[in-house]
Amino acid sequence: MPDPSEAEIAEIRRDRARIFRPAWFADLARGRLSLGETFWGGYVGVQLIAMPLWILVMVPAMAAEGNGLVPWSLPWLLVLAFYLLQLGWTLAVTRAVFAVAPKARPAGGWRWVAMIVALVIAVQSIVLIVMWVTGRL
């Protein structure tokens, strides 16, 4: 592969500078990015932000609760809010994957794998929240 030209390098830098900015999140949720960026950036990349927030906010709240979360207590509501935000984002990424994957012909069979995995992630998220809220987890 030949070395990229200066114009290509400048384009790569512009693309990288957009990642994890508000416009990038909007484009991702609307299915305007590539399949790889939508799938990996949407599911895995966002966790690079969400999990440190979880540790900084939720773990101390849960520790203050003592031996377990009591339904409708403030820590329980904080955890529920976090889970619901995560679910909302998961469903947005899943919808975006289903919008982008059928058009991603160069991805071959991987586009169908991405759709199946996206569906499994969405269903799993819904089931886990329902189980947690109903106390069956």
PyRosetta script that sets phi, psi and omega in degrees:
from pyrosetta import init, pose_from_sequence

init()
pose = pose_from_sequence("MPDPSEAEIAEIRRDRARIFRPAWFADLARGRLSLGETFWGGYVGVQLIAMPLWILVMVPAMAAEGNGLVPWSLPWLLVLAFYLLQLGWTLAVTRAVFAVAPKARPAGGWRWVAMIVALVIAVQSIVLIVMWVTGRL")
pose.set_psi(1, 129.5)
pose.set_omega(1, -179.4)
pose.set_phi(2, -71.1)
pose.set_psi(2, 157.9)
pose.set_omega(2, 176.6)
pose.set_phi(3, -63.8)
pose.set_psi(3, 143.0)
pose.set_omega(3, 179.1)
pose.set_phi(4, -68.6)
pose.set_psi(4, 150.0)
pose.set_omega(4, 177.7)
pose.set_phi(5, -75.9)
pose.set_psi(5, 169.9)
pose.set_omega(5, 178.0)
pose.set_phi(6, -61.1)
pose.set_psi(6, -37.2)
pose.set_omega(6, 178.9)
pose.set_phi(7, -65.8)
pose.set_psi(7, -40.6)
pose.set_omega(7, 178.6)
pose.set_phi(8, -67.0)
pose.set_psi(8, -39.3)
pose.set_omega(8, 177.7)
pose.set_phi(9, -64.2)
pose.set_psi(9, -41.8)
pose.set_omega(9, 178.2)
pose.set_phi(10, -63.4)
pose.set_psi(10, -38.8)
pose.set_omega(10, 178.3)
pose.set_phi(11, -66.2)
pose.set_psi(11, -40.8)
pose.set_omega(11, 177.3)
pose.set_phi(12, -61.4)
pose.set_psi(12, -43.5)
pose.set_omega(12, 179.0)
pose.set_phi(13, -63.1)
pose.set_psi(13, -40.7)
pose.set_omega(13, 177.5)
pose.set_phi(14, -63.3)
pose.set_psi(14, -43.9)
pose.set_omega(14, -180.0)
pose.set_phi(15, -63.1)
pose.set_psi(15, -43.3)
pose.set_omega(15, -180.0)
pose.set_phi(16, -66.0)
pose.set_psi(16, -34.7)
pose.set_omega(16, -179.6)
pose.set_phi(17, -68.4)
pose.set_psi(17, -21.8)
pose.set_omega(17, -179.9)
pose.set_phi(18, -79.7)
pose.set_psi(18, -23.2)
pose.set_omega(18, -172.5)
pose.set_phi(19, -62.2)
pose.set_psi(19, 136.1)
pose.set_omega(19, 178.3)
pose.set_phi(20, 65.6)
pose.set_psi(20, 22.9)
pose.set_omega(20, 171.4)
pose.set_phi(21, -99.3)
pose.set_psi(21, 161.7)
pose.set_omega(21, -178.3)
pose.set_phi(22, -53.6)
pose.set_psi(22, -41.9)
pose.set_omega(22, -179.5)
pose.set_phi(23, -65.5)
pose.set_psi(23, -35.2)
pose.set_omega(23, 178.3)
pose.set_phi(24, -65.1)
pose.set_psi(24, -44.6)
pose.set_omega(24, 177.8)
pose.set_phi(25, -60.5)
pose.set_psi(25, -41.5)
pose.set_omega(25, 179.0)
pose.set_phi(26, -64.5)
pose.set_psi(26, -44.9)
pose.set_omega(26, 178.4)
pose.set_phi(27, -62.8)
pose.set_psi(27, -40.4)
pose.set_omega(27, 179.0)
pose.set_phi(28, -62.7)
pose.set_psi(28, -49.5)
pose.set_omega(28, -178.0)
pose.set_phi(29, -63.9)
pose.set_psi(29, -28.8)
pose.set_omega(29, -179.7)
pose.set_phi(30, -87.9)
pose.set_psi(30, -0.7)
pose.set_omega(30, 178.9)
pose.set_phi(31, 75.0)
pose.set_psi(31, 34.3)
pose.set_omega(31, -178.0)
pose.set_phi(32, -100.9)
pose.set_psi(32, 0.1)
pose.set_omega(32, -179.0)
pose.set_phi(33, -105.1)
pose.set_psi(33, 173.9)
pose.set_omega(33, 178.5)
pose.set_phi(34, -67.1)
pose.set_psi(34, 163.8)
pose.set_omega(34, 179.5)
pose.set_phi(35, -61.5)
pose.set_psi(35, -45.6)
pose.set_omega(35, -179.5)
pose.set_phi(36, -61.4)
pose.set_psi(36, -44.9)
pose.set_omega(36, 179.8)
pose.set_phi(37, -67.7)
pose.set_psi(37, -37.8)
pose.set_omega(37, 179.0)
pose.set_phi(38, -65.9)
pose.set_psi(38, -50.5)
pose.set_omega(38, -176.4)
pose.set_phi(39, -67.9)
pose.set_psi(39, -59.0)
pose.set_omega(39, -174.1)
pose.set_phi(40, -72.7)
pose.set_psi(40, -41.7)
pose.set_omega(40, 178.3)
pose.set_phi(41, -68.9)
pose.set_psi(41, -39.0)
pose.set_omega(41, -177.6)
pose.set_phi(42, -71.1)
pose.set_psi(42, -43.5)
pose.set_omega(42, -178.0)
pose.set_phi(43, -88.6)
pose.set_psi(43, -52.7)
pose.set_omega(43, -173.4)
pose.set_phi(44, -86.2)
pose.set_psi(44, -46.2)
pose.set_omega(44, -177.0)
pose.set_phi(45, -59.8)
pose.set_psi(45, -40.7)
pose.set_omega(45, -179.0)
pose.set_phi(46, -66.7)
pose.set_psi(46, -28.0)
pose.set_omega(46, 178.3)
pose.set_phi(47, -67.6)
pose.set_psi(47, -21.4)
pose.set_omega(47, 174.9)
pose.set_phi(48, -65.6)
pose.set_psi(48, -21.1)
pose.set_omega(48, 176.0)
pose.set_phi(49, -96.8)
pose.set_psi(49, -45.3)
pose.set_omega(49, -172.9)
pose.set_phi(50, -67.6)
pose.set_psi(50, -42.0)
pose.set_omega(50, -175.6)
pose.set_phi(51, -68.3)
pose.set_psi(51, -41.8)
pose.set_omega(51, 173.7)
pose.set_phi(52, -61.9)
pose.set_psi(52, -36.4)
pose.set_omega(52, 175.6)
pose.set_phi(53, -62.9)
pose.set_psi(53, -41.4)
pose.set_omega(53, 177.3)
pose.set_phi(54, -56.4)
pose.set_psi(54, -47.5)
pose.set_omega(54, -178.2)
pose.set_phi(55, -65.5)
pose.set_psi(55, -43.0)
pose.set_omega(55, -176.8)
pose.set_phi(56, -71.5)
pose.set_psi(56, -32.2)
pose.set_omega(56, -174.3)
pose.set_phi(57, -105.4)
pose.set_psi(57, -49.6)
pose.set_omega(57, -170.4)
pose.set_phi(58, -80.6)
pose.set_psi(58, -40.5)
pose.set_omega(58, -177.2)
pose.set_phi(59, -61.2)
pose.set_psi(59, -46.8)
pose.set_omega(59, 176.1)
pose.set_phi(60, -61.7)
pose.set_psi(60, -37.2)
pose.set_omega(60, 178.7)
pose.set_phi(61, -64.4)
pose.set_psi(61, -41.1)
pose.set_omega(61, 179.6)
pose.set_phi(62, -70.7)
pose.set_psi(62, -36.8)
pose.set_omega(62, 179.0)
pose.set_phi(63, -65.5)
pose.set_psi(63, -35.7)
pose.set_omega(63, 179.0)
pose.set_phi(64, -66.2)
pose.set_psi(64, -23.9)
pose.set_omega(64, -178.5)
pose.set_phi(65, -73.0)
pose.set_psi(65, -23.8)
pose.set_omega(65, 179.3)
pose.set_phi(66, 99.0)
pose.set_psi(66, -124.6)
pose.set_omega(66, -171.9)
pose.set_phi(67, -87.2)
pose.set_psi(67, 4.7)
pose.set_omega(67, 177.8)
pose.set_phi(68, 167.9)
pose.set_psi(68, 160.1)
pose.set_omega(68, 179.8)
pose.set_phi(69, -81.3)
pose.set_psi(69, 131.5)
pose.set_omega(69, 176.7)
pose.set_phi(70, -95.5)
pose.set_psi(70, 126.1)
pose.set_omega(70, -179.7)
pose.set_phi(71, -53.2)
pose.set_psi(71, 138.1)
pose.set_omega(71, 178.2)
pose.set_phi(72, 72.7)
pose.set_psi(72, 6.8)
pose.set_omega(72, 171.2)
pose.set_phi(73, -78.0)
pose.set_psi(73, 164.7)
pose.set_omega(73, -179.3)
pose.set_phi(74, -58.4)
pose.set_psi(74, -47.8)
pose.set_omega(74, 177.6)
pose.set_phi(75, -60.7)
pose.set_psi(75, -38.2)
pose.set_omega(75, 178.9)
pose.set_phi(76, -62.8)
pose.set_psi(76, -43.0)
pose.set_omega(76, 179.2)
pose.set_phi(77, -66.1)
pose.set_psi(77, -36.6)
pose.set_omega(77, 176.3)
pose.set_phi(78, -63.4)
pose.set_psi(78, -44.0)
pose.set_omega(78, 178.6)
pose.set_phi(79, -63.5)
pose.set_psi(79, -44.4)
pose.set_omega(79, 178.7)
pose.set_phi(80, -59.6)
pose.set_psi(80, -44.8)
pose.set_omega(80, 178.8)
pose.set_phi(81, -60.3)
pose.set_psi(81, -43.1)
pose.set_omega(81, 178.3)
pose.set_phi(82, -61.9)
pose.set_psi(82, -46.5)
pose.set_omega(82, 179.9)
pose.set_phi(83, -61.7)
pose.set_psi(83, -41.3)
pose.set_omega(83, -179.2)
pose.set_phi(84, -68.4)
pose.set_psi(84, -37.5)
pose.set_omega(84, 175.1)
pose.set_phi(85, -64.4)
pose.set_psi(85, -42.4)
pose.set_omega(85, 177.1)
pose.set_phi(86, -61.4)
pose.set_psi(86, -42.9)
pose.set_omega(86, 179.1)
pose.set_phi(87, -62.9)
pose.set_psi(87, -43.9)
pose.set_omega(87, 178.4)
pose.set_phi(88, -58.5)
pose.set_psi(88, -45.0)
pose.set_omega(88, 179.0)
pose.set_phi(89, -66.3)
pose.set_psi(89, -42.5)
pose.set_omega(89, 179.2)
pose.set_phi(90, -59.0)
pose.set_psi(90, -44.2)
pose.set_omega(90, 179.4)
pose.set_phi(91, -66.9)
pose.set_psi(91, -35.9)
pose.set_omega(91, 177.3)
pose.set_phi(92, -65.5)
pose.set_psi(92, -42.7)
pose.set_omega(92, 179.1)
pose.set_phi(93, -67.7)
pose.set_psi(93, -40.4)
pose.set_omega(93, 178.6)
pose.set_phi(94, -60.2)
pose.set_psi(94, -44.5)
pose.set_omega(94, 177.8)
pose.set_phi(95, -61.7)
pose.set_psi(95, -41.8)
pose.set_omega(95, -180.0)
pose.set_phi(96, -65.0)
pose.set_psi(96, -41.0)
pose.set_omega(96, 177.7)
pose.set_phi(97, -60.9)
pose.set_psi(97, -43.0)
pose.set_omega(97, 179.6)
pose.set_phi(98, -67.8)
pose.set_psi(98, -25.2)
pose.set_omega(98, 177.1)
pose.set_phi(99, -79.0)
pose.set_psi(99, -35.6)
pose.set_omega(99, -173.6)
pose.set_phi(100, -89.5)
pose.set_psi(100, -40.2)
pose.set_omega(100, -171.1)
pose.set_phi(101, -58.0)
pose.set_psi(101, -45.3)
pose.set_omega(101, -178.9)
pose.set_phi(102, -60.5)
pose.set_psi(102, -25.7)
pose.set_omega(102, -179.4)
pose.set_phi(103, -89.2)
pose.set_psi(103, -7.7)
pose.set_omega(103, -175.0)
pose.set_phi(104, -88.5)
pose.set_psi(104, 63.9)
pose.set_omega(104, -176.2)
pose.set_phi(105, -58.2)
pose.set_psi(105, -38.8)
pose.set_omega(105, 179.4)
pose.set_phi(106, -62.5)
pose.set_psi(106, -19.1)
pose.set_omega(106, -179.9)
pose.set_phi(107, -75.5)
pose.set_psi(107, -12.9)
pose.set_omega(107, 178.3)
pose.set_phi(108, 61.7)
pose.set_psi(108, -136.3)
pose.set_omega(108, -178.7)
pose.set_phi(109, -68.2)
pose.set_psi(109, -19.5)
pose.set_omega(109, -178.6)
pose.set_phi(110, -63.9)
pose.set_psi(110, -26.8)
pose.set_omega(110, 179.1)
pose.set_phi(111, -64.9)
pose.set_psi(111, -35.3)
pose.set_omega(111, 178.4)
pose.set_phi(112, -73.5)
pose.set_psi(112, -36.8)
pose.set_omega(112, 175.7)
pose.set_phi(113, -62.0)
pose.set_psi(113, -41.9)
pose.set_omega(113, 179.0)
pose.set_phi(114, -61.1)
pose.set_psi(114, -40.1)
pose.set_omega(114, 179.3)
pose.set_phi(115, -66.8)
pose.set_psi(115, -41.2)
pose.set_omega(115, 179.0)
pose.set_phi(116, -65.5)
pose.set_psi(116, -46.3)
pose.set_omega(116, 179.5)
pose.set_phi(117, -63.4)
pose.set_psi(117, -40.7)
pose.set_omega(117, 178.2)
pose.set_phi(118, -60.7)
pose.set_psi(118, -42.6)
pose.set_omega(118, 178.8)
pose.set_phi(119, -64.9)
pose.set_psi(119, -42.0)
pose.set_omega(119, 178.2)
pose.set_phi(120, -62.6)
pose.set_psi(120, -43.4)
pose.set_omega(120, 179.2)
pose.set_phi(121, -61.4)
pose.set_psi(121, -43.7)
pose.set_omega(121, -179.2)
pose.set_phi(122, -65.1)
pose.set_psi(122, -46.7)
pose.set_omega(122, -179.9)
pose.set_phi(123, -64.3)
pose.set_psi(123, -43.3)
pose.set_omega(123, 178.8)
pose.set_phi(124, -60.2)
pose.set_psi(124, -42.0)
pose.set_omega(124, 179.6)
pose.set_phi(125, -61.6)
pose.set_psi(125, -44.3)
pose.set_omega(125, 180.0)
pose.set_phi(126, -64.7)
pose.set_psi(126, -47.2)
pose.set_omega(126, -178.5)
pose.set_phi(127, -61.4)
pose.set_psi(127, -44.5)
pose.set_omega(127, -178.6)
pose.set_phi(128, -64.5)
pose.set_psi(128, -39.8)
pose.set_omega(128, 177.7)
pose.set_phi(129, -65.5)
pose.set_psi(129, -44.0)
pose.set_omega(129, 178.9)
pose.set_phi(130, -61.5)
pose.set_psi(130, -43.8)
pose.set_omega(130, 178.9)
pose.set_phi(131, -62.7)
pose.set_psi(131, -41.4)
pose.set_omega(131, -178.7)
pose.set_phi(132, -67.0)
pose.set_psi(132, -45.2)
pose.set_omega(132, -178.1)
pose.set_phi(133, -65.7)
pose.set_psi(133, -37.5)
pose.set_omega(133, -178.5)
pose.set_phi(134, -85.0)
pose.set_psi(134, -2.4)
pose.set_omega(134, 177.7)
pose.set_phi(135, 79.5)
pose.set_psi(135, 19.4)
pose.set_omega(135, -179.2)
pose.set_phi(136, -101.3)
pose.set_psi(136, 17.0)
pose.set_omega(136, -179.5)
pose.set_phi(137, -103.8)
pose.dump_pdb("model.pdb")
